[in-house]
Amino acid sequence: MTENADMTDEPQAAVVRRWQRVCAGVAVLLIAALIGGGLLLQDRAELKGRVDAEKAATDRAEQVVISWLTYDYRTYRDDMTWVTRSGTAKFKREFSSAALEGMRKRIVGPRQLISRGRIVNSAATATDSDHVRVLLFTDQRLTDKEIRKQDQPALHARSGVELRMVRTNERWLVDDLVQLQFQ
């Protein structure tokens, strides 16, 4: 009888060990799945943050560029107030009121320029949820006193603009603006 008891105990012990290994394997797989799921959720949240940032920064960049390209020689100073409201300190130094006033005195005023800008298309790339590069394709319709006097069609200037947008205190500000010229 002892031989039979030993024979049934040994297969039971092997079955128990197999179940322990299976349970340990399932536990490892479950832990790996939980970690993987957590990482996927984190990646998804980061992606959503970047997508939301791209949309918000693009919307603001479009408003800024339309303001930049839309002006009238009679209201130029008021038309350019977007610089102080829309830019970082670095940007405001580049587009200083002295530079804008110089432009008004040399070109805009004497030629009596009137400009209307629009966005043709745009694309954005977020580095993270607070830094976005926005590329805008624009169409600018310009008239001056000669064009209006001769009743000629407006000139069209098509170009691209790249803006580096930075979120500061939940506001999107222009940190840099580079005008791109196309042939």
Residue pairs with C-beta under 8 A, 6 or more apart in sequence:
46 129
49 128
49 129
50 126
50 128
50 129
51 126
52 129
53 126
53 128
53 129
53 130
53 132
53 167
54 124
54 125
54 126
54 132
54 134
55 124
56 167
56 172
57 124
57 126
57 132
57 134
57 165
57 167
57 172
58 122
58 124
58 132
58 134
60 86
60 165
60 172
61 122
61 124
61 134
61 136
61 163
61 165
61 172
61 174
62 119
62 122
62 136
63 86
64 82
64 86
64 163
64 174
65 117
65 119
65 136
65 138
65 161
65 163
66 117
66 118
66 119
67 79
67 82
67 86
68 82
68 117
68 161
68 177
69 115
69 116
69 117
69 118
69 138
69 140
70 79
70 115
70 116
70 117
71 79
71 80
71 108
71 113
71 114
71 115
72 79
72 114
72 115
73 104
73 108
73 109
73 111
73 112
73 113
73 114
76 100
76 104
76 108
76 109
77 100
77 101
77 104
80 97
80 100
83 91
83 92
83 95
83 97
83 100
84 92
84 97
86 173
86 174
87 95
87 173
87 174
87 175
88 166
88 168
88 173
88 174
88 175
90 175
90 176
91 173
91 174
91 175
91 176
91 177
94 176
94 177
95 177
107 113
111 144
111 145
111 146
112 144
112 145
112 148
113 142
113 143
113 144
114 142
114 143
114 144
114 148
115 140
115 141
115 142
115 143
116 140
116 141
117 138
117 139
117 140
117 141
118 138
118 139
118 140
119 136
119 137
119 138
120 137
120 138
120 139
120 158
121 136
121 137
122 134
122 135
122 136
122 137
123 134
123 135
124 132
124 133
124 134
124 135
125 132
125 133
126 132
127 133
129 167
130 166
130 167
131 164
131 165
131 166
131 167
132 164
132 165
132 172
133 162
133 163
133 164
133 165
134 162
134 163
134 165
135 160
135 161
135 162
136 160
136 161
136 162
136 163
137 158
137 159
137 160
138 158
138 159
138 160
138 161
139 156
139 157
139 158
140 156
140 157
140 158
140 159
141 154
141 155
141 156
142 154
142 155
142 156
142 157
143 154
143 155
147 153
147 154
147 155
158 182
159 179
159 180
159 181
159 182
160 179
160 180
160 181
160 182
161 177
161 178
161 179
161 180
162 177
162 178
162 180
163 174
163 176
163 177
163 178
164 174
164 175
164 176
164 177
165 172
165 173
165 174
165 175
166 172
166 173
166 175
167 173
